[in-house]
Amino acid sequence: MTQYQYKISTAIGDAQPDIFSESSTQLFPLGTKIGYGDRTFRYAKLGGTAVTAGKTLQTAAAVANHRDIAVQAAAAAGATTVTVTLGATAATADQYNEGYLHINDDAGQGQLLRIKDHAAADASANLELTLYDKVTTALSTDSKADLILSNYSGLIVAPNTETGSIVGVTVIDMTADYYGWIQVSGPCSVLTEGTIVLGNNVVRS
């Protein structure tokens, strides 16, 4: 009998993994990986539109006004909070949880720091980020940063011209803004366009 073989860093509460279920509340860290026989799954959150089973998903599109933004206050090496100033687009609470703060210019550039949580912030306002990682090289107010969404947050059906990276396929009908498991490798049922010929390669439409 095939058994679940999973690697879960931190379950939230007493949750047990079920790849054929979804929930309105988060049960595992985004990106949590499960192997089930010769298939592999990741824990993800759907975006604001429901998606049926067998659809190819992509990451949410990057927010242009959350890239190359100013670090609002200097942060010393060892700090686990960093404050940035948003561009002309607001941020919702926890929008970047499990994503990354990328320092792209000046003091501390080259660091990629995982985001734990944050509150909401208005457009052009300051946003304080709590990090899992410690700042290793101090940041200054001349530093520039990018806010990068988790690859498994706010997923949408991949359009003909992708606006993000392809990450997986739905295995059940999923409700908008719900959490669940998407398949990322192994045998998978995927919606096709036209007829697939046995032995031929299959690519994105």
C-alpha positions in Angstrom: 0.0 0.0 0.0 1.3 3.4 -0.9 1.9 5.7 2.0 2.4 9.5 2.3 6.0 10.4 2.7 6.2 14.0 3.7 8.6 16.6 5.0 6.8 19.3 7.0 8.9 21.9 8.8 6.0 23.2 11.0 2.4 22.1 10.9 0.0 24.7 12.2 -1.9 23.1 15.1 -2.5 19.4 14.8 -3.1 19.3 11.0 -2.5 16.1 9.0 -1.7 16.4 5.3 -4.4 15.4 2.8 -3.5 16.2 -0.8 -7.2 15.9 -1.8 -8.5 18.6 0.6 -8.6 22.3 0.9 -9.3 24.8 3.7 -10.1 28.4 4.3 -7.3 28.7 6.9 -3.6 27.9 6.5 -2.6 24.5 7.9 1.1 24.3 6.8 3.8 26.7 5.6 3.5 27.6 2.0 5.7 25.5 -0.2 5.6 22.5 2.1 6.5 19.4 0.1 4.8 16.0 0.1 5.8 12.8 -1.9 3.0 10.4 -2.6 4.2 7.4 -4.5 5.8 8.8 -7.7 3.9 12.1 -7.4 5.1 15.3 -5.6 2.9 18.1 -4.2 3.4 21.5 -2.7 1.1 23.4 -0.2 -0.2 26.6 -1.8 -2.8 29.3 -1.6 -5.1 30.1 -4.5 -5.7 33.6 -5.7 -9.0 35.3 -5.8 -10.6 33.1 -8.5 -11.8 29.5 -8.1 -10.0 26.9 -10.2 -11.2 23.4 -11.3 -9.0 20.3 -11.2 -6.4 19.7 -13.9 -5.5 23.4 -14.6 -1.9 24.7 -14.9 -1.1 27.3 -12.3 1.4 30.2 -12.3 2.7 32.5 -9.6 0.9 35.8 -9.0 2.3 38.6 -11.1 4.9 40.8 -9.4 3.7 44.2 -8.1 5.7 46.8 -10.0 5.4 49.4 -7.2 6.8 46.9 -4.7 10.1 46.6 -6.6 13.2 48.7 -6.3 11.8 50.5 -3.3 13.6 52.4 -0.5 14.7 50.9 2.8 13.1 53.4 5.2 15.4 53.0 8.1 18.9 51.6 8.6 19.0 48.0 9.8 22.0 46.6 11.7 23.5 43.2 11.0 21.5 40.7 13.1 18.2 42.6 12.8 15.0 40.5 12.1 12.8 43.5 11.1 13.3 45.8 8.1 11.1 48.7 7.1 10.6 49.7 3.5 8.6 52.5 1.8 6.1 51.2 -0.7 5.5 52.7 -4.1 2.0 53.8 -5.3 0.3 50.4 -4.5 -0.9 49.4 -1.1 0.1 46.0 0.6 -2.5 43.8 2.2 -1.7 42.1 5.6 0.5 39.0 5.1 0.7 39.5 1.3 4.4 38.6 1.3 4.4 35.9 4.0 6.8 33.1 3.1 8.1 35.3 0.3 11.4 37.3 0.2 12.9 40.7 0.8 15.7 41.1 -1.9 18.2 43.8 -1.3 19.1 44.8 -4.9 21.3 47.9 -4.5 23.8 49.8 -2.2 24.5 48.7 1.4 23.7 45.0 1.9 22.9 44.3 -1.7 22.7 40.6 -2.7 20.8 39.5 0.4 17.6 37.4 0.0 15.8 37.4 3.3 12.6 35.2 3.9 9.6 37.2 5.2 7.7 35.8 8.2 4.8 38.3 8.4 3.7 42.0 8.2 0.7 44.2 8.6 -1.2 46.0 5.9 0.2 49.3 4.6 -1.2 52.1 2.4 0.3 53.1 -0.9 3.5 55.2 -0.5 3.5 54.3 3.2 6.1 52.5 5.4 5.8 48.7 5.7 7.6 46.9 8.5 8.6 43.3 7.7 9.3 40.6 10.3 11.9 38.2 8.9 12.8 34.5 9.5 16.4 35.4 8.5 18.7 37.8 10.2 20.2 40.7 8.2 23.8 39.7 7.6 25.2 42.9 6.2 23.8 46.2 7.6 21.3 48.2 5.5 21.2 51.9 5.1 18.6 54.3 3.8 20.4 54.3 0.5 19.7 50.5 0.1 17.0 49.5 -2.4 14.8 46.4 -2.0 12.3 44.2 -3.9 9.3 42.5 -2.3 9.0 39.0 -3.8 5.8 36.9 -3.4 6.0 33.3 -2.3 5.9 31.0 -5.3 2.9 29.3 -3.7 0.8 32.3 -2.8 -2.0 33.9 -4.8 -1.8 31.3 -7.6 -3.8 31.8 -10.8 -4.5 29.8 -14.0 -1.6 30.4 -16.3 -2.7 32.7 -19.2 -1.5 32.1 -22.8 1.2 34.7 -22.1 2.5 33.9 -18.6 3.0 36.8 -16.2 4.7 34.5 -13.7 6.4 31.2 -13.3 4.6 27.9 -13.9 4.4 26.1 -10.5 2.0 23.2 -10.7 -1.4 21.7 -11.4 -4.7 21.6 -9.4 -5.7 18.1 -8.4 -9.1 19.1 -7.0 -11.6 21.9 -7.6 -10.3 24.7 -5.5 -12.1 27.6 -3.9 -10.9 31.2 -4.4 -8.4 32.3 -1.6 -8.3 28.7 -0.1 -5.3 26.7 0.8 -4.5 23.2 -0.6 -2.1 21.0 -2.4 -0.9 21.3 -6.1 1.0 18.7 -8.0 4.5 19.7 -9.2 5.9 16.4 -10.6 4.9 12.8 -11.5 2.0 11.4 -13.4 -0.8 14.0 -13.5 -4.2 14.7 -15.0 -4.0 18.0 -17.0 -6.5 19.7 -19.2 -5.4 19.5 -22.9 -6.1 21.5 -26.0 -6.6 19.3 -29.0 -5.4 15.7 -29.2 -2.3 14.3 -27.6 -0.5 11.7 -29.7 1.2 8.9 -27.7 5.0 9.3 -27.8 4.9 13.0 -28.8 6.2 15.7 -26.5 3.6 17.9 -24.7 4.2 21.6 -24.1 2.2 24.6 -22.8 -0.5 25.7 -25.2 
